[in-house]
Amino acid sequence: MAFFSGAAAGSAADHLVTGRSRWDNFYKFSLARSVVLAPSLRSSCAGVYTPDWLAKEEEKKKKKPVPLRCQRVAKASGHGQDAQDQLGLILALGPDPERMSEGISEVLTPELGPWRKNSKLATLVLSGLAKSCSPCSAEKVLSFMVSSRLEVNIFHTNAVVNSYAKGGKWQLALNLLEKMFDILVPPDKISYSAAIGACSKGCQWQLALHLLNGMHVARVVPDVICYSAAISACERGSQWQQALGILYDMFHMSAAPDRICYNALLSACEKGGQWLLALKLLISMPEVSLAPDQISVSAAISACEKGDQWQLALTLLQDMPGMRVMPDSICYNAVISNCEKGSQWQLALNLLITMSESQLLPNVISYSATISACEKGGEWQLALHLLSSMPEKRLRPDVISCSATLSACQKGCQWQWALACLADLPQLALMPDETCYSASITACGQGGQWQLGLHCLRREMPAIRMVPGVVSFNAVISAYGDGHQWHQALNLLSTMSESRVSQNEVSFGAAMGAFETNGEWQLTLSTLSSMPRARVRPNQYSCNAAVSACRKQGQWQLALTLLNTMPDIKVIPDVISYNAAISAYQQGSHWQLALNCFEDMIENLVRPDEASYNAAISACEQAGVPHG
């Protein structure tokens, strides 16, 4: 859909060139044209455009003459239809390209005379199409103007480029920007800023930077809008280094950045997790006579949230009135989420209360983050209270808030509340996900209700056409361990492969935990040896379960053998491993080896705990060795 073929460019040049000055600058335009699309980047736009579109349009005109209705309208009005009427007729043509081309020709053919006399009429129509986000219609109108040898000026082309920018049509914007040199209408700041904006919406930050650099070659001085669009493109592409480089270039070119530039750069730092740089930028804004707004502070708070800096995020929120910026719900939500990550449930709850006192309406995000904070703090009663109070605030709980409440009940060993909350989800028009079911199943296991957990897996999940995944299976296997149902754990572990659910470290660890609890050390060892066949590498938990099972059943030699082979399978012993080894040496009456193991523990930077000291002391006491 290229706009200008060679013949069209020649005819357009004959019509448009009215002074010698354009020919004097033709070499400069040709040079600038070469940098609009670099050879390496031009290929991304190839194949989208048809170069012989003008010939096809001429053929259509020969086959289908201008309807008499349009001729009557032109004669009756004398100057054609009003620009607003033309715009409405063009917008009503619909998205079909063929119908659009024929319709535009039918609508605009009577307007050739008025449009030749007054180029502003075309500008009004093209600008209206740009505001209506109709890039295809704007393109067809511009094509009609060129084929009809109407004057095409910078206002017309900029209107079309703007329509491309609003629709994120970066390929079309770059193509038109290049073709503007063919008709000797060189792009200006508005053209470049619109094209850069189109690249930004299309997440093409490399092309946006290429266009910004090409402006210098074309001797078009970028303004703050061009720089802002380029920074926004880098922000969308999570390129905070490039965005920061553009800001430095602005100071070097004596182009004063505005608040939009800083906000886009702050957002880029937030996406890149650069919380320290975001704070420095926020602090430096008054130095360049810029006052931060809600967007600025919100981006800095979000950057602190991603950097797990809840203290700084809270400080920024408290300092906002001093900056003459009133915090909104986005700021509060970001700080509450930060407190949730930092397990500061008291602060999160206090911020939720402060929002209401500040006449800010908490939303679902506010409650979900606060409930998650209570879940991490083990405050299941508060989580339930917050969830139940949401309808009073005219808020409908979502899956995130319900999942957090279920997890809080699970951590509080409240299986009754967990199942009650799970049963209430359909009344809230919510479909429970696997996280909800796994939390409920785990809560049932902790409460010794493994039958209810199995019912969720076998009955309830298939009833809603949910295929249980590895998380749900692992939760049930763990429930079997708590309920002393090791044979059920073994059966379910083997059933996972039949159900096409891949076993993982947690699956084997949960089953081995059930075997170890019930003294089945042989099963523990066989399960450990079967992990490589399932392409699952043993970890500390599975190895410790096997060592503990052997030690508890008096198989201290096997326990020590397993401990010695842990480095061979790339598993680093932890404090539980060393405690099991010391206890095993104690069972074998090898107090010297027990003490040596205790010393190795310290040398390997593993901090002994109370169990470590008790085991070492017991070994010495058994041998009659005094300890001090």
Secondary structure, 3 states (H helix, E strand, C coil): CCCCCHHHHHHHHHHHCCCHHHHHCHHHHHHHHHHHCCHHHHHHHCCCCCCCHHHHHHHHHHHCCCCHHHHHHHHHHCCCCCHHHHHHHHHCCCCCHHHHHHHHHHHHHHHHHHHHHCCHHHHHHHHHHHHCCCHHHHHHHHHHHHHCCCCCCHHHHHHHHHHHHHHCCHHHHHHHHHHCCCCCCCCCHHHHHHHHHHHHHCCCHHHHHHHHHHHHHCCCCCCHHHHHHHHHHHHHCCCHHHHHHHHHHHHHCCCCCCHHHHHHHHHHHHHCCCHHHHHHHHHHHHHHCCCCCHHHHHHHHHHHHHCCCHHHHHHHHHHCHHHCCCCCHHHHHHHHHHHHHCCCHHHHHHHHHHHHHCCCCCCHHHHHHHHHHHHHCCCHHHHHHHHHHCHHHCCCCCHHHHHHHHHHHHHCCCHHHHHHHHHHHHHHCCCCCHHHHHHHHHHHHHCCCHHHHHHHHHHHHHHCCCCCCHHHHHHHHHHHHHCCCHHHHHHHHHHHHHCCCCCCHHHHHHHHHHHHHCCCHHHHHHHHHHCHHHCCCCCHHHHHHHHHHHHHCCCHHHHHHHHHHCHHHCCCCCHHHHHHHHHHHHHCCCHHHHHHHHHHHHHCCCCCCHHHHHHHHHHHHHCCCCCC
